[in-house]
Amino acid sequence: MTQEVFIKDVMVKPATIAKSAKITEALDKMLDLGLDPLIAVNNNTVVGTVSRQAIAEKLGSKQNAGVAPAAIHVASVVKEDFTSVYPDESVNVLIPLLQRYKLVVVYDSDHKLIGQVSAGDLLKKYVPEDGISSAIEKVVTIDSQERVVHLRRRMMDDNITRFVVSENEKYTGIVTETDVAVAMRKFREAVDDNHQDHRIRNLLVKDIMSAPLITVERSASAADVVGVMLKKGISAIPVMDNGKLAGIVTRHSLVNAL
């Protein structure tokens, strides 16, 4: 990377949500803007971030089974999972930071929030020069008939944020923390408290997955893969190699490969 490029050249307008807002508002904003996470603020001060994964965990918890999604506040899911930089710093400092954090916030000299940088923002400017091979990660699959409660448990216990869904030896979709968050919200809003525990156990992966599955070939260029991610608003794409599932490429793994 060139030293002439600065953080101000890649940063975008900060996307914030008040700590006092409802998590349904945060989820709607993330989906509308195609962002994850949002910056959580309290009286214009950054207090952390709120992610789709945190919302999915909150809505899927039995402790909150009797609480309407719109009654849960952002404050209950805020995590201090971010770091900060200044606009006139070299863009080179972003790579190690975005390898660890989902989001980097940008302050001016008065410590006022003026921007943010995510993996997607950096990848609009830079992609791995040697293709996607160095960015391919191990992919985890799950059967379409698996119960969502088991899916959620695997996500939490093994810290897995996405699964490629298989059905009859074919790959039919992908299920992520976003799908779980959206599904849990709809479920909690539609099903009476007394029937939630029974009904949620009958919810299957095929009921909430995103389909059809978008894939790329192992020979695809990094620029083309990033282009698909940004156009479709997705953070990961499974990789095929001669008809077989070879792995998955994510925005994070592409930054790691820079």
LORO-594844 format. One record per residue (C-alpha): z, y, x; residue number from 1. Coordinates in steps of 0.2 Angstrom, whole numbers, plus 5000, padded with zeros to 4 digits. Last residue first. Layout:
residues N
    up  north  east    i
     Z      Y     X  NUM
...
END
This chain:
residues 258
    up  north  east    i
  5011   4959  4980  258
  5015   4941  4975  257
  5032   4945  4968  256
  5023   4959  4957  255
  5012   4945  4950  254
  5027   4934  4947  253
  5035   4948  4937  252
  5020   4951  4926  251
  5019   4932  4923  250
  5007   4918  4928  249
  5010   4901  4921  248
  5007   4883  4928  247
  4993   4871  4931  246
  4990   4865  4913  245
  4976   4853  4915  244
  4958   4856  4909  243
  4951   4857  4926  242
  4964   4870  4931  241
  4972   4880  4917  240
  4985   4894  4919  239
  4997   4900  4906  238
  4998   4919  4903  237
  5013   4929  4903  236
  5019   4947  4899  235
  5009   4950  4883  234
  5002   4966  4876  233
  4985   4960  4873  232
  4976   4973  4883  231
  4989   4974  4896  230
  4990   4955  4899  229
  4971   4953  4898  228
  4969   4967  4911  227
  4982   4959  4922  226
  4973   4943  4922  225
  4956   4951  4926  224
  4964   4961  4940  223
  4972   4945  4947  222
  4955   4936  4948  221
  4952   4920  4938  220
  4950   4904  4948  219
  4965   4896  4941  218
  4957   4898  4924  217
  4966   4909  4911  216
  4975   4905  4895  215
  4979   4913  4878  214
  4987   4900  4866  213
  4982   4902  4847  212
  4996   4905  4842  211
  5013   4913  4844  210
  5027   4901  4840  209
  5039   4904  4825  208
  5036   4889  4813  207
  5029   4878  4827  206
  5045   4878  4835  205
  5054   4871  4820  204
  5067   4879  4808  203
  5076   4864  4799  202
  5092   4868  4808  201
  5091   4886  4802  200
  5091   4881  4784  199
  5108   4872  4785  198
  5117   4885  4794  197
  5109   4899  4784  196
  5113   4893  4767  195
  5129   4902  4763  194
  5123   4918  4772  193
  5108   4920  4760  192
  5091   4918  4769  191
  5079   4932  4770  190
  5087   4945  4782  189
  5094   4932  4793  188
  5078   4923  4794  187
  5067   4938  4797  186
  5079   4943  4811  185
  5080   4926  4819  184
  5061   4925  4819  183
  5058   4941  4827  182
  5071   4938  4841  181
  5065   4920  4843  180
  5047   4925  4845  179
  5052   4939  4857  178
  5062   4926  4867  177
  5046   4917  4870  176
  5036   4903  4861  175
  5018   4899  4867  174
  5004   4891  4857  173
  4993   4875  4854  172
  4993   4865  4870  171
  4986   4848  4866  170
  4994   4831  4869  169
  4997   4829  4850  168
  5006   4846  4849  167
  5012   4856  4864  166
  5020   4873  4865  165
  5021   4882  4881  164
  5038   4888  4884  163
  5045   4906  4888  162
  5062   4914  4893  161
  5070   4900  4902  160
  5088   4904  4908  159
  5092   4885  4908  158
  5107   4886  4896  157
  5101   4901  4886  156
  5083   4896  4884  155
  5087   4877  4882  154
  5100   4882  4868  153
  5087   4893  4859  152
  5074   4879  4859  151
  5087   4867  4852  150
  5091   4879  4838  149
  5072   4881  4835  148
  5070   4862  4832  147
  5057   4853  4841  146
  5041   4849  4831  145
  5030   4860  4842  144
  5035   4850  4857  143
  5041   4860  4872  142
  5033   4864  4889  141
  5040   4872  4905  140
  5028   4881  4917  139
  5031   4882  4936  138
  5025   4898  4943  137
  5008   4904  4948  136
  5008   4921  4958  135
  5001   4914  4974  134
  4986   4907  4966  133
  4983   4923  4956  132
  4969   4931  4967  131
  4971   4935  4985  130
  4972   4954  4983  129
  4988   4954  4973  128
  4987   4968  4960  127
  4990   4987  4962  126
  4988   5002  4951  125
  4990   4995  4933  124
  5001   4982  4940  123
  5014   4995  4944  122
  5015   5000  4926  121
  5016   4982  4920  120
  5030   4978  4932  119
  5040   4992  4924  118
  5042   5010  4929  117
  5052   5024  4920  116
  5052   5042  4918  115
  5061   5059  4917  114
  5079   5055  4916  113
  5089   5070  4922  112
  5099   5067  4938  111
  5097   5085  4943  110
  5085   5081  4957  109
  5074   5071  4944  108
  5078   5054  4939  107
  5066   5039  4937  106
  5072   5022  4929  105
  5067   5006  4936  104
  5065   4991  4924  103
  5064   4972  4924  102
  5075   4972  4939  101
  5074   4960  4954  100
  5056   4959  4960   99
  5054   4977  4952   98
  5066   4984  4965   97
  5057   4975  4980   96
  5040   4981  4974   95
  5046   4999  4969   94
  5051   5005  4986   93
  5032   5005  4991   92
  5028   5019  4978   91
  5035   5031  4991   90
  5049   5043  4984   89
  5044   5059  4976   88
  5048   5054  4959   87
  5066   5048  4962   86
  5073   5031  4960   85
  5085   5021  4948   84
  5091   5003  4945   83
  5092   4993  4930   82
  5101   4978  4921   81
  5117   4987  4916   80
  5116   4977  4899   79
  5117   4983  4882   78
  5118   4970  4868   77
  5133   4976  4858   76
  5129   4995  4861   75
  5113   4992  4852   74
  5122   4991  4835   73
  5122   4976  4823   72
  5122   4981  4804   71
  5103   4980  4803   70
  5104   4962  4808   69
  5116   4958  4793   68
  5132   4950  4799   67
  5137   4933  4792   66
  5129   4923  4806   65
  5135   4934  4820   64
  5147   4922  4827   63
  5134   4908  4825   62
  5123   4917  4838   61
  5105   4917  4836   60
  5104   4936  4832   59
  5114   4940  4848   58
  5104   4929  4859   57
  5087   4935  4852   56
  5093   4953  4854   55
  5098   4950  4872   54
  5081   4942  4876   53
  5071   4956  4867   52
  5080   4968  4880   51
  5092   4983  4879   50
  5095   4993  4895   49
  5109   5002  4902   48
  5120   5017  4900   47
  5108   5031  4903   46
  5115   5048  4898   45
  5107   5058  4885   44
  5122   5058  4874   43
  5122   5039  4875   42
  5106   5031  4881   41
  5099   5013  4881   40
  5083   5012  4891   39
  5071   4999  4882   38
  5067   4982  4889   37
  5053   4977  4885   36
  5038   4987  4880   35
  5024   4984  4868   34
  5026   5001  4860   33
  5027   4995  4842   32
  5036   4979  4847   31
  5049   4987  4858   30
  5052   5000  4844   29
  5054   4987  4831   28
  5067   4978  4841   27
  5077   4993  4845   26
  5077   4999  4827   25
  5083   4981  4822   24
  5096   4982  4836   23
  5104   4997  4826   22
  5106   5014  4835   21
  5123   5019  4842   20
  5117   5016  4860   19
  5103   5027  4857   18
  5085   5020  4861   17
  5074   5026  4875   16
  5056   5024  4881   15
  5054   5035  4897   14
  5037   5043  4900   13
  5027   5034  4913   12
  5029   5031  4932   11
  5014   5027  4943   10
  5010   5043  4952    9
  5028   5050  4951    8
  5033   5035  4961    7
  5022   5041  4975    6
  5006   5036  4983    5
  5001   5044  5000    4
  5011   5030  5009    3
  4997   5018  5005    2
  5000   5000  5000    1
END
